[in-house]
Amino acid sequence: MNFLVAVDPRQYFSANDSVIKNKALMRAVDLSQLEGAELTIVSINEKISGVEGMPQFIKLNDELLEMACKVSEKAKEYAVKKGVIAKFVIMSDESAANSIIKYATDYNVELIVLGSSGKNTVEKFFLGSVAARVVRHAQCSVLVVR
């Protein structure tokens, strides 16, 4: 059995133990323990089109990638301490939702666990919602944790 939890490294200012307070991660670990599932922790380093060659973007992208690795490693450590077989995957793509859906399909994930964005209705209308897109288009079950 394979479960996936998506963590957003931009939610954290440092890769300290705050990752353990991530409700989606905690729920995914609990469910993985209960079901005996392996857990994949996915972090998406979203690309911004048209700015790839700019020095400021390269530096920012490197910093975000480093943070994604640190946060994902902390999340993996948390899961392993709880007795869950876990791994992490860092992906770079323009769409977090599409990356999550594709990974889940390619690796036969049975459950995707996501945090809700907490954005208000206006922000969701203009910015879109990763969770909403994943819920609509994933072929497996999706749990959105508030």
N, C-alpha and C positions, 0 to 999 in steps of 0.2 A: 504494500500500500504506500502511495506517495502523496505527501501533502506539500504545499508551497505557501510560504508567507512572504509578502513583499514588505520591505522596509525602505523608507525614504531617508537617505542620509542627510538631506537638507533640513530635517527636523531637529537635528542635533548640532549644538555649537562645538561640542568636543566629543571624542569617542570614549567617554568615561562610562560608568555604570548606568547612565540614564537610559541606555538602550533597553535595559531590563524593565523599565517602566512602560515600554511599548505594549499596549493592551493587545494588539493583534499578534505580536510575537508570543506573549504569555499564553493567549488562548490557543495558538497553533501548537505550542509546546505541550500544553495540557492535553489537547486532542490527540497529538501524536503519541503521547504516553499511553493514553486510554486505548487507542486503536492499534498500537504497535506499528505505527507508520514511520517511514523515513521522512525527514523534513528538509526541504530545500529552501534556503533563505535567499531571496532574490533582491538585489539592489540595482536600480536602473540609473545610470548616469546619462540623463537626457541631453541629447545634442541640440544645439541651436543652429538652424540652417543659416548659411551665408556669412558666418563669422569665424569659421574654422581657422583661417590663417592669421587672424589678428593676435598679436602677442599677449594682450590682456586676456583674451579668451583662452589661449593655450595655458596660461598660468592658472586661471580660474578652473579650467577643466581638470588640470593636474591636481589641484587642491581638492576638488569635489571627488575625484577618483580615489585619492588617498583617504578621504573621509569615508567614502563608501566601503573601502576595504577594512578600515578600522571598525566601523560600526557593524559590518557584517561578521567580522571575526568575533567581536564581543557577543553578538547574537548567537553565533554558533557555540561559543563557550558556554553561554547560558543554557542552551538546549542540551548540550552534551552533559553538563553537570546534573541535569534533570533526567539523564538516562536515555536521551533520544539520539538516534543516529542522525547526524545533521551534516550538511555541507552548505557552502554559500557560492553563489554565482553573481558576478558583476557583469551587467550588460550595458552597452552604449547604444542608444537608439533615439530617434526623434519622438517616439511614442512609448511611454511606459506601459500603457494599457495593451498595445499591440505586442510588445515584448513579453509581457506576462502571459497573454493568451497563447502566443506561439510556443513559448517554453512549455506551458501546461499541456498543450496538444502534443508536441514532439516527445515529451517524456511521460505521457500517460498519467498526469497528475489527477488525483481523484477529488481533491479539495484545495481550493485557493482561499487563503485567509488574508484579508486586507483591512486596513484601518479606514475609517471614513475621513474625509478631508476636513470636515468641520467648517467648510465654507458656507456662506449664506447663499440664498437662492440666486441673487443677482450675480455673485461671483461664479457660481456653477454654470449659469446661463452663458456668460462670456468666456470663461476659461475652460469649461468642460470638467468632467470628473473622471479620474482614472477608475475609481471604484464602480461608477455607473456604467462605464464602457465595458469593464470586465464582466460585470453581472449580466449585461445584455448579450455579450458575444462569446463567453467561455462555454466550452462543451461539457465542463464538469460543474460540480456544485461550488458555490462561492459563498463564503461567510464574511460579512462586513461587520467589523467590530467598532463600536462607538466608545 
